[in-house]
Amino acid sequence: MPQETNNRTIYSVTELNRSAASVLEQHFAWIWVEGEISNLAQPSSGHIYFSMKDSGAQIRCAMFKSRNQVLKFSPENGQQVQVRGKVSLYQPRGDYQLIVDRMEEAGNGALQRKFEALKNKLAAEGLFDEDVKQDIPELPECIGVITSNTGAAIHDVLSVIRRRFPSIPVRLYSVPVQGEAAAPAICRALALAEEQAECDVLLLVRGGGSLEDLWAFNEESVAHAIYDCPIPIVSGIGHEVDITIADFVADIRAATPTAAAETVTPDQGAWLQSLEWYQYRLHQLINEKIQRRQETLGWMSKRLSQQHPVAVVQRLSQRLDDLEQRLGYAWRYSLQQQQNRYHRLHARLQGISPERSISRYQYRIQMLAQNLQHHIQQILERQKARLQNNARTLNAINPLNTLERGYSITSSKGKAVTRSHEVAVGDEIQTRLHQGQIISQIRKILD
């Protein structure tokens, strides 16, 4: 790490070269560079070291053995090439260099530049936009194949369709797939497929080849024909590493003709399993619906039987019996209430005299004993004690007991005489004894 000293950031040489290499590698991803080979060296390690130059500058390059083994030509000094690589720094010497992983002769490089230019143009026009891509039918009614009738691609496509879903018909639109006549023929085939309207998906396929061999699929006319075609198109051109303009415009790009055929062809086994499941599910739903209808029919039949006149009469008869029972209960309840009221009034009437009060208390004690059976013994004892006490008190104040001891009560004109001045000589008085009464006349009054 760089050191901070006196407000200075100090790098070592190694740190500086490492940081510079990191900046270069992060800023420049994979780039293409064109130039002339010079200072070519091929040591026994198998690596290739050279410089690329043009009229104004040069840069050191390194192509390691693992990458140069796939070269289709032998590099030579003075040869014009295009290379793809990453900008880096050889840290031990601080040399600025290009690590190359792909090299092409400048002829293909020209085609590559043309390809990139057309690609950028068509992208700007919206031919590659995802929102204009069409959906591929899940189960095509007919598959159209635009390719050569003599190439390996058609055999691969037909083999896949026969294996995956042989009942789908295939319509071949035979075209040359290479050379000057290829692009116009492809455009005519797309127009014919649109006019005939037999197919609901098209495969645009061919086997692998060089950039020049595949160039018919990089023509602008083919790109517009694909874009304008109302039928969904799947491209399967060359090998997985081969990319054409047609791949960008097509609704789906497959890596190979075989992959394109697999993309549009459903798996027959999976479909049969799905159909069996749907058949089972349909049978299950039908049975459930029949069962629900049977339940509804049973419920409606029950309701219909409930609305039958006999059922109505039975319900009314039952209702009448119920009302009769309720009326009898109400009558008995009312009679009971009247009886209870009579007993209450009779009890109150009986309570006028002490003797009847005693009877009332006894009746009350009996009623309480009946209603409160779990307390009867205690209440009965308390009431008996209270009754005995009241009897003693009443007996103690009874004037008849006083008369038994020889006393009498004198009254005049219905009033008891307690003072002599309340009567006069000649008045008639009444004397009540313990047994019997005496009527007498006053002859003399003593104060």
C-alpha positions in Angstrom: 0.0 0.0 0.0 1.3 3.5 -0.7 2.6 5.4 2.4 1.4 8.8 3.6 4.5 11.0 4.6 4.4 14.8 5.1 1.1 15.0 3.1 2.6 12.9 0.3 1.4 9.6 -1.1 4.4 7.6 -1.9 4.2 4.5 -4.2 6.9 1.9 -4.6 7.7 1.0 -8.2 5.9 -2.4 -7.8 2.8 -0.7 -6.3 2.8 1.9 -9.1 3.0 -0.7 -11.9 0.3 -2.9 -10.2 -2.0 0.1 -9.8 -1.5 1.1 -13.4 -2.1 -2.5 -14.6 -5.3 -2.6 -12.6 -6.5 0.7 -14.1 -5.8 -0.4 -17.6 -7.5 -3.8 -17.2 -10.6 -2.3 -15.6 -11.0 0.5 -18.1 -10.4 -1.5 -21.2 -12.4 -4.7 -21.4 -12.0 -7.0 -24.5 -11.2 -4.7 -27.4 -10.3 -5.3 -31.1 -7.2 -3.7 -32.5 -6.0 -3.7 -36.2 -2.4 -3.3 -37.3 0.7 -4.8 -38.9 2.7 -7.5 -37.2 6.4 -6.8 -36.5 9.1 -8.1 -34.2 7.4 -11.6 -34.3 9.0 -14.1 -31.8 7.8 -17.7 -31.3 10.0 -19.3 -28.5 9.9 -23.0 -27.6 7.3 -22.3 -24.8 4.7 -22.0 -27.6 3.8 -18.4 -26.7 3.8 -15.7 -29.4 5.3 -12.3 -28.8 5.1 -9.5 -31.4 4.4 -5.8 -31.9 1.4 -4.3 -33.7 2.0 -1.0 -35.5 0.5 1.5 -37.9 1.9 4.6 -39.4 1.9 6.5 -36.0 2.5 4.1 -33.1 3.1 0.5 -32.0 2.2 -1.7 -29.0 3.8 -4.9 -27.6 1.5 -8.0 -27.7 1.6 -11.4 -26.2 -0.5 -14.4 -27.2 -0.1 -17.4 -25.0 0.0 -21.0 -26.1 -3.5 -21.9 -24.8 -5.0 -19.3 -27.2 -2.8 -19.5 -30.3 -3.3 -23.2 -30.8 -6.7 -22.4 -32.4 -5.2 -20.0 -35.0 -6.3 -20.9 -38.6 -3.1 -19.3 -40.1 0.5 -18.7 -39.2 1.3 -15.1 -38.3 4.2 -13.4 -40.2 6.0 -10.1 -40.0 4.3 -7.5 -42.1 0.9 -9.3 -42.1 -2.2 -7.1 -41.5 -4.3 -8.6 -38.7 -7.1 -7.9 -36.2 -6.7 -9.1 -32.7 -8.9 -9.2 -29.6 -7.3 -8.7 -26.3 -7.1 -6.9 -23.0 -4.8 -3.9 -22.3 -2.4 -4.6 -19.5 1.0 -3.9 -18.1 4.0 -6.2 -17.8 4.8 -5.2 -14.3 8.5 -6.4 -13.9 9.6 -4.1 -16.8 6.7 -1.6 -16.8 6.0 -2.4 -20.4 2.5 -1.4 -21.7 1.1 -4.4 -23.7 -1.9 -6.2 -25.2 -2.8 -9.7 -24.0 -4.3 -11.3 -27.2 -6.8 -14.2 -27.1 -8.0 -14.1 -30.7 -6.4 -13.1 -34.0 -7.9 -12.8 -37.5 -6.5 -11.8 -40.8 -7.4 -8.3 -41.8 -9.7 -9.6 -44.6 -12.2 -10.9 -42.0 -11.5 -7.9 -40.0 -13.0 -5.8 -42.8 -16.1 -8.0 -42.7 -16.2 -7.7 -39.0 -16.2 -3.9 -39.2 -19.0 -4.0 -41.7 -20.9 -6.4 -39.4 -20.5 -4.0 -36.4 -21.5 -1.0 -38.4 -24.7 -2.7 -39.7 -25.4 -4.1 -36.2 -25.2 -0.6 -34.7 -27.4 0.9 -37.5 -30.1 -1.8 -37.2 -30.0 -1.5 -33.4 -30.6 2.2 -33.6 -33.6 1.5 -35.9 -35.1 -0.7 -33.3 -34.9 -4.0 -35.2 -33.4 -5.8 -32.1 -35.8 -4.4 -29.5 -37.2 -7.1 -27.2 -40.7 -5.6 -27.2 -41.2 -6.4 -30.9 -40.2 -10.0 -30.5 -43.1 -12.5 -31.1 -44.0 -15.5 -28.9 -43.3 -19.0 -30.2 -46.4 -21.2 -30.3 -46.4 -23.9 -27.7 -47.6 -26.6 -30.1 -47.0 -25.5 -33.7 -49.5 -26.7 -36.3 -46.8 -26.6 -39.0 -43.1 -25.8 -38.9 -41.4 -24.0 -41.8 -37.7 -24.6 -42.4 -35.7 -22.1 -44.5 -32.4 -23.8 -45.4 -30.6 -25.7 -48.1 -32.2 -29.0 -49.0 -28.7 -30.6 -49.3 -27.1 -29.4 -46.2 -26.6 -31.1 -42.8 -28.9 -28.6 -41.1 -32.1 -30.0 -42.6 -31.2 -33.5 -41.7 -30.5 -32.4 -38.1 -33.8 -30.5 -37.9 -35.9 -33.3 -39.3 -34.2 -35.8 -37.0 -35.1 -33.7 -33.9 -38.7 -33.2 -35.0 -39.2 -36.9 -35.7 -37.8 -37.8 -32.3 -39.6 -35.2 -30.2 -43.0 -34.7 -32.0 -43.3 -36.6 -35.3 -46.9 -35.7 -35.9 -46.1 -32.0 -36.6 -45.9 -31.4 -40.4 -42.8 -29.7 -41.8 -42.7 -27.4 -44.8 -39.2 -26.9 -46.4 -38.3 -23.6 -48.2 -35.1 -24.6 -50.0 -32.6 -21.8 -50.4 -28.9 -21.4 -51.0 -27.3 -20.5 -47.7 -24.0 -19.2 -49.0 -22.9 -16.9 -51.9 -24.4 -13.9 -53.6 -27.7 -15.6 -54.4 -28.4 -16.6 -50.8 -29.7 -13.3 -49.3 -32.3 -12.7 -52.1 -33.4 -16.3 -51.9 -33.9 -16.1 -48.1 -35.9 -12.9 -48.5 -38.2 -14.6 -51.2 -38.6 -17.6 -48.9 -39.8 -15.4 -46.1 -42.2 -13.6 -48.3 -43.6 -16.9 -49.7 -44.1 -18.3 -46.2 -46.0 -15.2 -45.3 -48.1 -15.4 -48.5 -49.0 -19.2 -48.1 -49.7 -18.8 -44.3 -49.2 -22.6 -43.8 -46.7 -22.4 -41.0 -47.1 -20.7 -37.5 -43.3 -20.7 -36.9 -40.2 -20.6 -39.1 -36.7 -22.0 -38.6 -33.9 -20.1 -40.4 -30.9 -22.5 -40.1 -27.6 -23.6 -41.6 -24.5 -25.3 -40.5 -21.2 -23.7 -39.4 -18.7 -21.9 -41.5 -16.4 -18.9 -41.7 -17.6 -15.3 -41.3 -17.6 -15.0 -45.1 -19.6 -18.2 -45.5 -22.3 -16.9 -43.1 -22.4 -13.5 -44.6 -25.7 -13.9 -46.3 -27.3 -13.9 -42.8 -25.6 -10.5 -42.2 -27.2 -8.7 -45.1 -29.4 -5.8 -44.3 -32.2 -7.0 -46.7 -32.4 -10.3 -44.8 -32.6 -8.4 -41.5 -35.5 -6.3 -42.7 -37.3 -9.4 -44.2 -37.0 -11.2 -40.9 -38.3 -8.1 -39.0 -41.2 -7.6 -41.4 -42.3 -11.2 -41.3 -45.5 -11.7 -39.2 -44.6 -15.4 -38.5 -42.3 -16.0 -35.5 -38.8 -16.9 -36.5 -36.2 -18.9 -34.7 -32.6 -18.6 -36.0 -30.1 -21.5 -35.7 -27.1 -20.4 -37.8 -23.6 -22.0 -37.5 -22.1 -23.1 -34.3 -22.6 -21.6 -30.8 -19.8 -19.1 -31.2 -21.2 -17.8 -34.5 -23.3 -14.7 -34.2 -25.1 -13.1 -37.2 -27.3 -10.1 -37.7 -30.2 -12.5 -38.4 -29.7 -13.8 -34.8 -30.3 -10.4 -33.4 -33.5 -9.7 -35.4 -35.0 -13.2 -35.0 -37.6 -13.6 -32.3 -35.4 -16.3 -30.7 -31.8 -17.2 -31.4 -30.7 -20.8 -31.0 -27.1 -21.9 -30.8 -27.3 -24.5 -33.6 -29.9 -25.9 -36.1 -30.5 -28.8 -33.7 -31.2 -26.4 -30.8 -33.5 -24.4 -33.0 -35.6 -27.5 -33.8 -35.7 -28.4 -30.1 -36.8 -24.9 -29.3 -40.0 -25.0 -31.4 -40.8 -28.7 -30.9 -42.5 -29.8 -27.7 -41.5 -33.0 -26.0 -44.1 -35.6 -27.0 -43.6 -37.6 -23.8 -44.1 -34.6 -21.6 -47.2 -33.7 -23.6 -48.6 -37.2 -23.2 -48.0 -37.0 -19.5 -49.8 -33.6 -19.4 -52.7 -34.9 -21.4 -53.0 -37.9 -19.1 -53.0 -35.6 -16.1 -55.6 -33.3 -17.7 -57.7 -36.3 -18.6 -57.5 -37.5 -14.9 -58.3 -33.9 -13.7 -61.2 -33.6 -16.2 -62.6 -36.9 -15.0 -62.2 -35.8 -11.4 -64.0 -32.5 -12.1 -66.8 -34.2 -13.9 -67.4 -36.6 -11.1 -67.3 -33.7 -8.6 -69.8 -31.8 -10.7 -72.1 -34.8 -11.0 -71.9 -35.3 -7.2 -72.8 -31.6 -6.6 -75.7 -31.9 -9.1 -76.9 -35.1 -7.3 -76.7 -33.3 -4.0 -78.6 -30.4 -5.4 -81.2 -32.8 -6.9 -81.6 -34.5 -3.5 -82.0 -31.1 -1.8 -84.6 -29.9 -4.3 -86.4 -33.3 -4.1 -86.5 -32.9 -0.3 -87.8 -29.3 -0.6 -90.5 -30.5 -3.1 -91.6 -33.2 -0.7 -91.8 -30.6 2.1 -94.1 -28.5 -0.1 -96.4 -31.5 -0.8 -100.1 -30.8 0.5 -99.9 -33.8 2.8 -96.7 -32.4 4.3 -98.3 -29.0 4.6 -101.3 -30.5 6.4 -99.0 -32.5 8.6 -97.0 -29.4 9.6 -100.3 -27.4 10.2 -101.6 -30.3 12.3 -98.4 -30.3 14.3 -98.6 -26.6 14.7 -102.2 -26.9 15.9 -101.2 -29.5 18.5 -98.4 -27.3 19.6 -100.8 -24.3 20.0 -103.2 -26.5 21.9 -100.4 -27.5 24.2 -99.3 -23.9 24.7 -102.9 -22.8 25.3 -103.4 -25.6 28.0 -100.1 -24.6 29.6 -101.1 -20.9 29.6 -104.5 -21.8 31.1 -102.9 -23.9 33.8 -100.4 -21.2 34.4 -103.1 -18.5 34.7 -105.1 -20.8 37.1 -102.1 -21.4 39.2 -101.4 -17.7 39.4 -105.0 -17.0 40.5 -104.7 -19.8 43.1 -101.5 -18.3 44.3 -103.1 -14.9 44.5 -106.1 -16.4 46.4 -103.8 -18.0 48.9 -101.9 -14.8 49.4 -105.1 -12.8 50.0 -106.4 -15.5 52.3 -103.2 -15.5 54.2 -103.3 -11.7 54.5 -106.9 -12.0 55.7 -105.9 -14.6 58.3 -103.2 -12.3 59.5 -105.7 -9.8 61.0 -105.9 -11.6 64.5 -103.0 -12.8 66.6 -104.2 -16.4 66.3 -104.4 -16.2 62.6 -101.0 -14.4 62.5 -99.7 -17.5 64.3 -101.3 -19.7 61.6 -99.8 -17.4 58.9 -96.3 -17.7 60.3 -96.8 -21.4 60.5 -97.9 -21.5 56.9 -95.0 -19.3 55.9 -92.6 -21.6 57.8 -94.1 -24.6 55.9 -93.7 -22.9 52.5 -90.1 -21.8 53.3 -89.4 -25.4 54.4 -90.7 -26.7 51.0 -88.8 -24.2 48.8 -85.6 -24.3 50.8 -85.1 -27.9 51.6 -81.4 -27.6 52.2 -82.0 -24.9 54.9 -85.3 -26.3 56.4 -84.0 -27.5 59.7 -82.3 -24.3 60.7 -85.1 -22.1 59.5 -87.7 -24.3 61.3 -85.8 -24.1 64.6 -85.5 -20.3 64.4 -89.2 -20.0 63.6 -90.3 -22.3 66.3 -88.2 -20.4 68.8 -89.6 -17.1 67.6 -93.2 -18.5 67.9 -92.7 -19.7 71.4 -91.3 -16.3 72.5 -94.3 -14.5 70.9 -96.7 -16.9 72.6 -95.1 -16.2 76.0 -95.2 -12.5 75.5 -98.8 -12.6 74.3 -99.8 -14.7 77.3 -98.1 -12.4 79.7 -100.0 -9.3 78.6 -103.5 -11.1 78.2 -106.0 -9.3 80.5 -108.0 -12.5 81.0 -105.1 -13.9 83.0 -105.4 -11.0 85.4 -109.0 -11.7 86.0 -108.2 -15.3 87.0 -106.3 -13.8 90.0 -109.5 -12.1 91.3 -109.3 -8.8 89.5 -112.2 -7.3 87.5 -112.8 -4.7 84.9 -115.5 -2.0 85.3 -116.9 -0.2 82.3 -119.6 2.4 81.7 -121.1 3.2 78.4 -118.6 1.0 76.7 -115.6 2.6 78.3 -113.4 1.2 81.1 -113.7 3.2 84.3 -110.4 4.1 85.8 -111.3 7.2 87.9 -114.3 7.9 90.2 -115.1 11.2 88.6 -115.8 9.4 85.2 -119.2 8.2 86.6 -122.1 9.7 88.6 -124.5 8.5 91.2 -127.3 6.6 89.6 -125.1 5.5 86.6 -125.3 1.9 85.5 -121.9 0.1 85.4 -120.8 -3.3 84.1 -118.3 -5.4 86.0 -116.5 -8.2 84.2 -115.2 -11.1 86.3 -113.1 -14.1 85.4 -116.4 -15.9 84.9 -119.5 -13.9 84.2 -120.5 -10.2 84.5 -122.3 -8.0 87.1 -124.6 -5.1 86.2 -125.0 -2.6 89.1 -126.1 1.0 89.8 -124.0 3.6 91.6 -125.4 4.7 94.9 -122.5 6.5 96.3 -119.1 7.7 95.1 -116.1 8.0 97.3 -113.0 9.9 96.2 
